[in-house]
Every structure is written in structure tokens, then in C-alpha cells.
Amino acid sequence: MNANVDPALLHLIQQHVNALKSDVDNLAFEVESDREAVKRALQEVDAGLEELEKRVSSVERGMKRLQDEQGAMDETIKSLKSDHEGVKCSIRCLQDEQAAMKSDQEDLQQRITQVEEQTSSAAIPQISCGNLIIFT
């Protein structure tokens, strides 16, 4: 049974069924079996209404639980989105640092190359002692 039932309406119907039971007890029937049949029918209706009331309460509790779980899931999703944004920011920062380090490395490599070129092209000083030439 998936129909929505208004608890107030259900309570009102139960009140009317109870009033009808009382009225049946006060009516005069020609045959007692008719009175008993009507009473049984009213008892069955009353039992059905009580079962329906239990189901409505159960559905309401289930809906409340689902709403609570939905709220918790919404908070989890919000937290995950926030964490995701933090991770994206961290990645951007790391990429910037990596680019700066790469630039520094390239600058250092150029300076090393320049120093090596200067060292290899520089004249080696010579000291002469008579006919002997000493290289240092």
C-alpha cells in the first residue's frame, strides 16, 4: 500500500466507526444474527483502520529517518566538495612551485654553462724560467 494517508483523517474515520458501533448496539434488529454481522463488519473495519494507523506511523518514522540520512549525506557532499577545492588549490600551488623550480634549474644550468665556457676559454697563465716553461 503506497497511498498517502492523512493521520487526522484516519483518526476522524476511527471516531465515526466507534460512534457507528455504539449506534448499532442501540438499534433494534429483527434478527440478532443481523446485529452480530454488522458488529463483526464494524470490528473488521476498526481493525483495518488500526493496522492502517500503524502503517502510517511506520511510514512517517521511515520518512523521518530518510530525511535525516539525506541531511547527513548533504553535509558529507558539502564537505567533500570543500575538500576537493582544497586539493585543487594545493595542486595549483605545487604546479606553480614546480614551474618556479624548473625555471631556477634552467637559470642555474645556463650559469654553469657560462662558467664552463669562461673557464675553458681563459688563457692559462705561463711562468717561464729560462728555457723551461711551466704550466699551472
VMD Tcl script that draws the C-alpha trace (Angstrom):
set ca {
  {0.00 0.00 0.00}
  {1.76 3.14 -1.22}
  {-1.06 5.67 -0.79}
  {-0.53 8.66 1.45}
  {-2.96 8.75 4.38}
  {-3.67 11.84 6.45}
  {-3.36 10.82 10.14}
  {-6.03 13.35 11.15}
  {-8.44 11.91 8.59}
  {-7.69 8.40 9.79}
  {-8.42 9.42 13.39}
  {-11.70 11.05 12.32}
  {-12.77 7.88 10.50}
  {-11.97 5.80 13.58}
  {-14.14 8.10 15.69}
  {-17.03 7.67 13.27}
  {-16.62 3.89 13.22}
  {-16.71 3.83 17.03}
  {-19.83 6.02 17.01}
  {-21.40 3.68 14.44}
  {-20.63 0.69 16.69}
  {-22.40 2.38 19.55}
  {-25.37 3.20 17.34}
  {-25.59 -0.42 16.16}
  {-25.74 -1.60 19.76}
  {-28.73 0.68 20.35}
  {-30.63 -0.27 17.20}
  {-33.37 -2.81 17.24}
  {-32.85 -5.64 14.79}
  {-35.47 -8.17 13.87}
  {-32.85 -10.86 13.69}
  {-29.99 -10.99 16.19}
  {-27.73 -12.52 13.54}
  {-28.01 -9.30 11.51}
  {-26.85 -7.29 14.52}
  {-23.89 -9.64 15.02}
  {-22.98 -9.48 11.31}
  {-22.96 -5.68 11.39}
  {-20.89 -5.74 14.59}
  {-18.35 -8.10 13.03}
  {-18.13 -5.93 9.93}
  {-17.56 -2.85 12.06}
  {-14.90 -4.67 14.09}
  {-13.12 -5.65 10.89}
  {-13.22 -2.04 9.69}
  {-11.89 -0.89 13.05}
  {-9.08 -3.48 12.97}
  {-8.21 -2.42 9.43}
  {-8.09 1.22 10.49}
  {-5.82 0.40 13.43}
  {-3.49 -1.50 11.10}
  {-3.53 1.43 8.70}
  {-2.68 3.79 11.57}
  {0.31 1.60 12.48}
  {1.46 1.62 8.87}
  {1.15 5.40 8.67}
  {3.25 5.76 11.83}
  {5.83 3.36 10.42}
  {5.97 5.25 7.12}
  {6.32 8.57 8.95}
  {9.22 7.19 11.03}
  {10.82 5.85 7.84}
  {10.43 9.21 6.12}
  {11.97 11.00 9.10}
  {14.91 8.58 9.07}
  {15.37 9.10 5.32}
  {15.25 12.88 5.76}
  {17.89 12.66 8.49}
  {20.08 10.45 6.31}
  {19.60 12.82 3.37}
  {20.71 15.72 5.56}
  {23.80 13.79 6.64}
  {24.58 12.91 3.03}
  {24.18 16.56 2.01}
  {26.69 17.54 4.70}
  {29.10 14.83 3.52}
  {28.80 16.02 -0.08}
  {29.38 19.62 1.01}
  {32.46 18.55 2.96}
  {33.78 16.51 0.03}
  {33.31 19.44 -2.34}
  {35.20 21.67 0.06}
  {37.99 19.09 0.36}
  {38.08 18.80 -3.43}
  {38.52 22.56 -3.79}
  {41.35 22.43 -1.24}
  {43.07 19.66 -3.18}
  {42.70 21.60 -6.44}
  {44.26 24.65 -4.78}
  {47.12 22.53 -3.43}
  {47.73 21.09 -6.89}
  {47.84 24.58 -8.40}
  {50.31 25.70 -5.72}
  {52.51 22.65 -6.34}
  {52.40 23.24 -10.08}
  {53.46 26.85 -9.54}
  {56.31 25.73 -7.28}
  {57.34 23.11 -9.83}
  {57.39 25.72 -12.60}
  {59.48 28.07 -10.43}
  {61.92 25.26 -9.61}
  {62.20 24.34 -13.28}
  {62.92 27.97 -14.15}
  {65.54 28.14 -11.38}
  {67.08 24.91 -12.66}
  {67.28 26.29 -16.21}
  {68.87 29.51 -14.94}
  {71.41 27.52 -12.93}
  {72.21 25.32 -15.92}
  {72.82 28.42 -18.06}
  {75.13 29.87 -15.41}
  {77.05 26.59 -15.19}
  {77.42 26.54 -18.97}
  {78.67 30.15 -18.95}
  {81.22 29.40 -16.21}
  {82.43 26.30 -18.06}
  {82.82 28.31 -21.27}
  {84.68 31.05 -19.47}
  {86.96 28.53 -17.77}
  {87.79 26.66 -20.96}
  {88.44 29.80 -22.99}
  {90.51 31.59 -20.38}
  {94.25 31.72 -21.04}
  {96.31 29.55 -18.77}
  {98.99 31.69 -17.21}
  {102.55 30.67 -18.07}
  {105.62 31.13 -15.97}
  {108.95 31.00 -17.72}
  {112.28 30.20 -16.19}
  {114.86 30.45 -18.82}
  {114.11 27.87 -21.46}
  {111.71 25.98 -19.20}
  {108.02 26.78 -19.49}
  {105.82 25.66 -16.59}
  {102.09 25.43 -16.95}
  {99.96 25.88 -13.98}
}
mol new
graphics top color blue
foreach p $ca { graphics top sphere $p radius 0.5 }
foreach p [lrange $ca 0 end-1] q [lrange $ca 1 end] { graphics top cylinder $p $q radius 0.2 }
display resetview
